[in-house]
Amino acid sequence: MRYIIVGTGVAGIAAIEAIRSVDKKGEMIMLGDDPHGFYSRPGLAYYLTGELHDKALFPKTREDYARLGFKYHKARVTRINRAEKTVLLDGRELLSYDKLLIATGAFATPLKVPGSALQGVLKLDHLDDARQILKLARRGKTAVVVGGGITALELTEGLLARGMNVHYLLRGDRYWGNVLDEHESRIVEKRLQEEGVTLHFHSELIEVIGRAGKVGGVRLLNGRTLKCDILAYAIGIKPRVELAREADLALDRGILVNEFLQTNDPDIYAAGDVAQVYDPLSGRSVLDSLWSPAREQGRAAGLNMAGQRISYIKGAPFNVTRLAGLTTTIIGAVGHGHDEDILGIARGDSETWRELPDASVAQGGFDMNHVRILVGEKTLIGAVVMGDQTLSTPLQKIISDKMDISCIHDKLLARNARVADVIVEYWSKYVASA
Ligand SMILES: Cc1cc2nc3c(=O)[nH]c(=O)nc-3n(C[C@H](O)[C@H](O)[C@H](O)COP(=O)(O)OP(=O)(O)OC[C@H]3O[C@@H](n4cnc5c(N)ncnc54)[C@H](O)[C@@H]3O)c2cc1C
């Protein structure tokens, strides 16, 4: 049996590990076009700020790879021939497969304004992008960042940490409005301002102005111009579906797969940011652009490719991140609507977060330590925990296991409820009885 895995991200690696756990002899070939292979993409944010050395981005050792016993080719797959069951590498070499996994991830939605091709217009997809940002940050003084979600903030913080003056442009009137509520957006904005970031609301970039082929400034819709040496953008991501499209696999925004991560071709699977995965609970196919779901999908895909029959059950999406230096956990469904700064889906994001829950909101705490909980009739549906993270693990379990919270429902929604205390009490009783 020959397995081919396209993509060296976390979904691809998890698939390799899963296949080897059940098929000790099968031949596995991993193909990837990133010169650095597998590394932590979320870690790039900490590499930008200088908190992580680039060596720390690589979680696997040579020995780990050797134990798994697979071949690795640094190559770009340029075509899949389903009739002959082959993939074409760099337009030259053909390799045949019995089972194929497409785990090609996603790429930053390109900026489409005049001047986008100038040197100094930067995105953050790969380690090489991060290195380029650091190189140009050393030479420049002022940066402009556009976009919403986590990555735009990571760019802002990274550039700030490298000593740049940063202007952050937001099209709307607040930060990440489809996931955070107004209070949470304001917490983040206040902290950014305290760190020295200049925020520009209702500001739309219409042109990057060039000077000798390099970024010299930006022009906004309101007529203002800002001088800068770097324009960094994070306006969303797009699943990398070209291979699947050319191979005529079923697509929507990502590659459509069933709960076994199988495409409409039974020998081809897809997992991670590129896959739009069937969620048996909601009956819909959704995009997650999160590290843990990518790993879980890769694992389930690998096991199924190796002959098992494992359903991928999408759990409540969970992300621990840092927003303006404040550790923030987002679980389940917490927001709704559309963010003007993001076209589609953002990195580190889940569409499920924006399902409008049939729920009431309970809030507690203030600025530094804030918790918002979406309370359904018998279960908690989602939560945002900012600052103190004591509640994040209990809340993740309560939400993802759909634990019955009827006994604290009214307490949580009472006026001036001490939300955190109510959850702690509920959790302590659960732990004591478990
Ligand atoms: C800056 C940043 C911050 C993030 N922060 C968070 C976070 O806080 N929390 C979180 O949960 N998630 C975060 N994410 C998202 C998370 O990293 C992704 O969800 C996850 O890496 C997806 O894994 P993947 O294996 O599907 O794809 P990827 O990691 O994108 O890997 C896909 C690989 O396929 C390769 N490839 C593509 N096309 C081809 C081809 N034709 N031939 C060969 N190789 C190809 C690519 O080069 C790439 O190496 C972040 C991502 C970034 C970039």
PDBQT file of the ligand as one rigid body, heavy atoms in Angstrom, charges set to zero:
ROOT
HETATM    1  C1  LIG A 501       0.627  33.330  12.044  1.00  0.00    +0.000 C 
HETATM    2  C2  LIG A 501      -0.363  32.258  12.372  1.00  0.00    +0.000 A 
HETATM    3  C3  LIG A 501      -0.951  32.222  13.615  1.00  0.00    +0.000 A 
HETATM    4  C4  LIG A 501      -1.882  31.234  13.935  1.00  0.00    +0.000 A 
HETATM    5  N1  LIG A 501      -2.426  31.226  15.179  1.00  0.00    +0.000 NA
HETATM    6  C5  LIG A 501      -3.238  30.219  15.538  1.00  0.00    +0.000 A 
HETATM    7  C6  LIG A 501      -3.728  30.120  16.860  1.00  0.00    +0.000 A 
HETATM    8  O1  LIG A 501      -3.483  30.964  17.712  1.00  0.00    +0.000 OA
HETATM    9  N2  LIG A 501      -4.511  29.059  17.176  1.00  0.00    +0.000 N 
HETATM   10  C7  LIG A 501      -4.837  28.108  16.275  1.00  0.00    +0.000 A 
HETATM   11  O2  LIG A 501      -5.552  27.163  16.619  1.00  0.00    +0.000 OA
HETATM   12  N3  LIG A 501      -4.405  28.199  14.998  1.00  0.00    +0.000 NA
HETATM   13  C8  LIG A 501      -3.613  29.221  14.613  1.00  0.00    +0.000 A 
HETATM   14  N4  LIG A 501      -3.155  29.299  13.335  1.00  0.00    +0.000 N 
HETATM   15  C9  LIG A 501      -3.695  28.368  12.352  1.00  0.00    +0.000 C 
HETATM   16  C10 LIG A 501      -3.035  27.018  12.371  1.00  0.00    +0.000 C 
HETATM   17  O3  LIG A 501      -1.654  27.169  12.311  1.00  0.00    +0.000 OA
HETATM   18  C11 LIG A 501      -3.583  26.221  11.171  1.00  0.00    +0.000 C 
HETATM   19  O4  LIG A 501      -4.947  25.982  11.394  1.00  0.00    +0.000 OA
HETATM   20  C12 LIG A 501      -2.846  24.907  10.963  1.00  0.00    +0.000 C 
HETATM   21  O5  LIG A 501      -1.467  25.119  10.821  1.00  0.00    +0.000 OA
HETATM   22  C13 LIG A 501      -3.390  24.192   9.725  1.00  0.00    +0.000 C 
HETATM   23  O6  LIG A 501      -2.619  23.075   9.453  1.00  0.00    +0.000 OA
HETATM   24  P1  LIG A 501      -2.664  22.357   8.020  1.00  0.00    +0.000 P 
HETATM   25  O7  LIG A 501      -1.800  21.155   8.164  1.00  0.00    +0.000 OA
HETATM   26  O8  LIG A 501      -4.058  22.186   7.582  1.00  0.00    +0.000 OA
HETATM   27  O9  LIG A 501      -2.036  23.390   7.002  1.00  0.00    +0.000 OA
HETATM   28  P2  LIG A 501      -0.651  24.156   6.956  1.00  0.00    +0.000 P 
HETATM   29  O10 LIG A 501       0.004  24.217   8.286  1.00  0.00    +0.000 OA
HETATM   30  O11 LIG A 501      -0.918  25.429   6.237  1.00  0.00    +0.000 OA
HETATM   31  O12 LIG A 501       0.268  23.221   6.032  1.00  0.00    +0.000 OA
HETATM   32  C14 LIG A 501       0.009  23.032   4.672  1.00  0.00    +0.000 C 
HETATM   33  C15 LIG A 501       1.306  22.733   3.972  1.00  0.00    +0.000 C 
HETATM   34  O13 LIG A 501       1.038  22.310   2.631  1.00  0.00    +0.000 OA
HETATM   35  C16 LIG A 501       2.028  22.864   1.779  1.00  0.00    +0.000 C 
HETATM   36  N5  LIG A 501       1.484  22.895   0.413  1.00  0.00    +0.000 N 
HETATM   37  C17 LIG A 501       0.440  23.626  -0.054  1.00  0.00    +0.000 A 
HETATM   38  N6  LIG A 501       0.210  23.348  -1.356  1.00  0.00    +0.000 NA
HETATM   39  C18 LIG A 501       1.129  22.422  -1.734  1.00  0.00    +0.000 A 
HETATM   40  C19 LIG A 501       1.404  21.731  -2.949  1.00  0.00    +0.000 A 
HETATM   41  N7  LIG A 501       0.684  21.929  -4.049  1.00  0.00    +0.000 N 
HETATM   42  N8  LIG A 501       2.439  20.851  -2.981  1.00  0.00    +0.000 NA
HETATM   43  C20 LIG A 501       3.176  20.616  -1.858  1.00  0.00    +0.000 A 
HETATM   44  N9  LIG A 501       2.951  21.240  -0.678  1.00  0.00    +0.000 NA
HETATM   45  C21 LIG A 501       1.941  22.126  -0.614  1.00  0.00    +0.000 A 
HETATM   46  C22 LIG A 501       2.267  24.240   2.371  1.00  0.00    +0.000 C 
HETATM   47  O14 LIG A 501       3.530  24.762   1.983  1.00  0.00    +0.000 OA
HETATM   48  C23 LIG A 501       2.229  23.923   3.860  1.00  0.00    +0.000 C 
HETATM   49  O15 LIG A 501       3.493  23.558   4.339  1.00  0.00    +0.000 OA
HETATM   50  C24 LIG A 501      -2.227  30.258  12.979  1.00  0.00    +0.000 A 
HETATM   51  C25 LIG A 501      -1.610  30.284  11.723  1.00  0.00    +0.000 A 
HETATM   52  C26 LIG A 501      -0.686  31.271  11.418  1.00  0.00    +0.000 A 
HETATM   53  C27 LIG A 501      -0.023  31.279  10.061  1.00  0.00    +0.000 C 
ENDROOT
TORSDOF 0
